[in-house]
């Protein structure tokens, strides 16, 4: 990973990846996307996401919505990208398309 920059988490779920990433890179800001707002509401008090959102560094910004949309990007690109997207225990069709991965690669610093 580059020494600086925002980490992207597409498919935030319960926040486990965010918590682990914060342990390894505590000085990094993270932008997390989760499609289901109910998952986020459950994860906040029980999985450590509330602490990351409230951290003095503003460690985690949580967005609810489609991780494939243009709004799920940051100015200047992500320093790293974690992708954990699925629906009803199945791989999303977009993840089987080379164009999806090329677009995300272009978003990296």
C-alpha positions in Angstrom: 0.0 0.0 0.0 1.1 3.6 -0.5 2.2 5.3 2.7 -0.8 7.7 2.6 -4.3 7.8 1.4 -7.8 6.5 2.0 -8.6 2.8 2.2 -11.8 1.8 0.5 -14.0 -1.0 1.8 -16.7 -2.1 -0.7 -19.0 -4.4 1.1 -18.6 -3.2 4.7 -21.0 -5.7 6.3 -20.3 -6.1 10.0 -17.2 -4.0 9.8 -14.6 -6.8 10.5 -12.4 -5.7 7.6 -12.5 -2.1 8.8 -11.6 -3.1 12.4 -8.7 -5.2 11.1 -7.5 -2.6 8.7 -7.5 0.0 11.5 -5.3 -2.3 13.6 -2.7 -2.5 10.8 -3.0 1.1 9.5 -4.3 3.2 12.5 -3.5 6.5 10.8 -5.5 5.8 7.7 -8.9 7.1 6.9 -11.3 4.6 5.5 -14.4 4.9 3.4 -16.8 2.0 3.7 -19.8 1.2 1.6 -22.6 -1.2 2.6 -25.7 -1.7 0.5 -28.0 -2.6 3.5 -28.4 0.1 6.1 -29.9 -2.4 8.6 -26.6 -4.3 8.5 -24.8 -1.1 9.4 -27.1 -0.3 12.3 -26.6 -3.7 13.8 -22.8 -3.6 13.3 -22.3 -0.2 14.8 -22.9 -1.1 18.5 -21.8 -4.8 18.3 -18.9 -5.0 15.9 -16.7 -2.0 16.7 -17.8 0.2 13.8 -19.2 2.9 16.2 -15.7 3.3 17.8 -14.1 3.7 14.4 -16.6 6.3 13.2 -16.1 8.2 16.5 -12.3 8.0 16.5 -10.5 11.3 16.8 -9.0 10.7 13.4 -12.3 10.1 11.8 -11.0 6.6 10.9 -14.2 5.4 9.2 -16.8 7.1 7.1 -19.7 4.8 6.5 -21.9 5.2 3.4 -25.0 3.2 2.6 -25.6 2.5 -1.0 -24.4 0.8 -4.2 -20.6 0.2 -4.1 -20.6 0.1 -7.9 -21.9 3.7 -8.3 -19.6 6.7 -9.0 -20.3 8.1 -5.5 -18.3 5.2 -4.0 -15.0 6.8 -5.1 -12.7 9.4 -3.3 -10.9 12.3 -4.8 -7.4 11.3 -5.7 -8.1 7.6 -5.6 -8.0 4.9 -3.0 -4.6 3.9 -1.5 -6.0 0.4 -1.2 -9.3 -1.3 -1.8 -11.0 -4.2 0.0 -13.8 -5.9 -1.9 -16.3 -8.1 0.0 -19.5 -8.0 -2.1 -22.1 -10.7 -2.4 -25.8 -11.1 -2.3 -27.7 -14.1 -0.9 -24.5 -15.9 -0.5 -23.6 -15.6 -4.2 -20.9 -13.7 -6.0 -22.3 -10.6 -7.7 -22.4 -10.8 -11.5 -20.5 -7.5 -11.7 -17.5 -9.2 -10.0 -17.3 -11.6 -12.8 -16.8 -8.8 -15.3 -13.3 -7.7 -16.2 -14.5 -4.1 -16.7 -15.5 -3.9 -13.0 -12.0 -4.8 -11.9 -10.3 -2.5 -14.5 -12.4 0.4 -13.3 -11.5 -0.2 -9.7 -7.8 -0.6 -10.6 -8.0 2.8 -12.3 -9.3 4.3 -9.0 -6.2 3.3 -7.1 -3.4 5.8 -6.5 
